[in-house]
Amino acid sequence: MRVSSKDIARLVKESVQKILKESEGGHTPSVYVGTYRKYNNGSLFGKWVDLDEFENKDEFYAYIRKLHKDERDPEFMFQDWEYIPSCFIGESWISPLFWDFLHDDSGYDYDVKCAVAENSSDPKDYFKQIKDIRIFPNCENMEDVVYAWVKENGFPSSASRYFDYEEFGRDCTFDWSEDEEGQSIYEAYGVTEGDDYALGEEIIAQTYGDVKNMPREEVERYFDYDAFGRAWSLESTFIDYDGGMIELY
């Protein structure tokens, strides 16, 4: 298809205007609307249309029919789009549910909704998923998620599964002074020499009874946030968005 220099100049001008508008703040869902007839005849005539200016699909189609009023029955071609999740749009169609998505009362930021929608198989799937999510702002990975969760909720009941007994036991050996009978710390706690994991378990059992009874700062020092994050990611689905991570239930 051969494109005229006039079409190219107009497209460049519209793109610059669009970039300038977005630089003022926020991302606007928009689509470049042409027609198949014009495209097949070598014309890219169309326009970037902001979808948030319409209340529903009917208003949008009324506008683009007027845009292409030179055709009796235009077959619209959505040649490009931005900030519209793929489950709501294709080259020749746009879901009427997009405006429900755009104006819903979920209370979530648009980038959060887009991230969930991009993980949805279709519009109906999106509306099911958005009802049950948890947001972890400013988190870049699962370790960040666990830190944020622990900070808010405390350590999980399964904390002992992710406690580094070996490192804890090894550190305890550095603070140990042999008693009057010359016992090593391993002998004192009845574990095999050099078995720092068993030593850590035994010291905690005799001193605190369980990890959950230890001072929080001690648990924080030896808690394996990464291991807990890996286990959590196997049980739930986590997706990224510009401001952090989202858990889908």
Buried (B, 14 or more C-beta within 10 A) or exposed (E): EEEEEEBEEBBEEBEEEBEEBBEEEEEBBBBBBBBBBBBEEEBBBBBBBEBBEBEEBEEBBEBBEEBBEEEEEBEBBBBBBEBBBEBBBEEEEBBBBBBBBBEBEEEBBBBBBBBBBEBBEEBEBBBEBBEEBEBBEEBEEBBBBBBBBBEEEEBBEEBBEBBBBBBBBBBBBEEBEEEEEEEEBBBBBEBEEEBBBBBBBBBBEEEBEEBBEBEEEBBBEBBBBEBBBBBBBEEEEBBEBEBBBBBBE
